[in-house]
Amino acid sequence: HETTSEALSYLVWTAAMRDNIVNKANKGKITVKGEKDAASETVGDTAKAWKTMEATLVPDTQAGIMQKQQLSATYSDEWEQIELYPTDMLTGNNAVNPIHQYFTSAYGSDKGLYLMHWLA
């Protein structure tokens, strides 16, 4: 997770720096030497990088989290010895989310799109 978020943060940062340089070149504040004339370039890389980051890091809306107060989950035992793996998936673990009403009131307007799903 750290590597992915760091890489995407760097992508957004470099896109923002490029857009900044192009903006300054277009206003005549700087001259950029190279094969291409920076003043003829366009901006918009920051928006593209941001969309890439959102598409990569923000999960799809998880069906059920916003609609149901009681959900089920699968569980798999963990062991110290590697020989005991793979383990069977245990189903039927039903539970009531005690803070469901707080999630739905806080994140209900966007149907849970930005809900921190690991907390729900």
C-alpha positions in Angstrom: 0.0 0.0 0.0 2.8 2.5 0.9 4.6 1.9 -2.4 1.4 2.4 -4.4 0.3 5.5 -2.6 3.8 7.0 -2.8 4.1 6.2 -6.5 0.7 7.8 -7.2 1.5 10.8 -5.0 4.7 11.3 -7.1 2.7 11.0 -10.3 0.4 13.8 -9.2 3.3 15.9 -8.0 5.3 15.6 -11.2 2.1 16.4 -13.3 1.5 19.5 -11.1 5.1 20.6 -11.6 4.9 20.1 -15.3 1.6 22.1 -15.5 3.2 24.8 -13.4 6.2 25.1 -15.7 4.0 25.1 -18.8 1.8 27.8 -17.2 4.8 30.0 -16.5 6.2 29.4 -20.0 2.8 30.4 -21.6 2.9 33.6 -19.6 6.4 34.4 -20.7 7.8 34.2 -17.1 10.3 31.5 -18.0 12.1 30.1 -21.0 12.5 26.4 -21.4 15.2 25.1 -23.7 14.8 21.9 -25.5 13.4 20.3 -28.6 9.9 21.5 -27.9 8.8 25.0 -27.2 7.1 24.8 -23.7 4.9 27.8 -24.6 3.2 25.7 -27.2 2.4 22.9 -24.7 -1.0 22.6 -22.9 -1.8 21.9 -19.3 -4.1 19.3 -17.8 -1.7 16.7 -16.6 -2.6 17.3 -13.0 -6.3 16.5 -13.7 -5.3 13.3 -15.6 -3.0 12.2 -12.8 -5.6 12.9 -10.1 -8.2 10.8 -12.1 -5.7 8.0 -12.4 -5.0 8.1 -8.6 -8.8 8.1 -7.8 -9.4 5.2 -10.2 -6.5 3.2 -8.7 -6.9 3.9 -5.0 -10.6 4.6 -4.4 -12.5 1.3 -4.3 -15.8 0.8 -6.0 -18.9 1.2 -3.8 -19.3 -2.0 -1.8 -22.9 -3.2 -2.1 -24.5 -3.9 1.3 -22.4 -1.7 3.5 -24.7 1.3 3.2 -27.9 -0.7 2.9 -27.6 -3.4 5.7 -26.9 -3.1 9.3 -26.1 -6.8 9.5 -23.6 -8.4 7.2 -21.8 -11.7 7.0 -18.1 -12.3 6.4 -15.8 -15.2 5.7 -13.0 -16.1 8.1 -9.9 -18.2 7.8 -7.8 -19.4 10.7 -4.2 -18.2 11.0 -1.4 -20.5 12.1 2.2 -20.2 13.2 3.2 -23.2 11.0 3.2 -22.8 7.3 2.4 -26.5 6.8 -1.1 -25.9 8.2 -2.0 -23.8 5.2 -4.2 -23.4 3.2 -7.0 -23.2 5.7 -10.7 -23.6 5.1 -12.8 -20.5 4.8 -15.4 -20.4 7.6 -18.7 -18.8 6.6 -21.8 -17.8 8.6 -20.0 -15.2 10.6 -22.9 -12.7 11.0 -22.6 -9.6 13.0 -24.4 -6.3 13.5 -22.5 -3.2 12.8 -23.1 -1.0 16.0 -22.0 2.2 14.2 -23.9 1.6 11.0 -26.2 4.6 11.6 -23.2 6.9 12.0 -21.7 5.7 8.7 -24.9 6.2 6.8 -25.4 9.7 8.1 -21.8 10.7 7.5 -21.3 9.0 4.1 -24.9 8.5 2.8 -24.9 11.5 0.4 -22.3 9.8 -1.8 -23.6 6.3 -1.3 -20.5 5.3 0.5 -18.1 6.0 -2.3 -15.5 7.5 0.0 -16.4 5.4 3.0 -13.4 3.9 4.8 -14.5 0.4 4.0 -12.2 -1.4 6.4 -14.0 0.3 9.3 -17.5 -0.6 8.1 
